[in-house]
Amino acid sequence: MKFACVDGPEFNGHDIDWKEFLARRKAYMSEEAMFFRRSDAAFAHKEGKCAWHE
């Protein structure tokens, strides 16, 4: 197994283990969904301020 942060971003796409990739991708789905629900315009710009730049 190789990691882009250690081995560099260039790799042979044919070497991808797609089952592992998809399993890892699903690992954080609930956290990502929570982030996107919280980051909608109503949350991010409450009270006339951008919550991401406070």
PyMOL commands that set and color helices and strands:
alter all, ss='L'
color gray80, all
select helices_A, chain A and resi 4-7+13-15+18-27+29-38+41-44+46-48+51-53
alter helices_A, ss='H'
color red, helices_A
deselect
rebuild
show_as cartoon
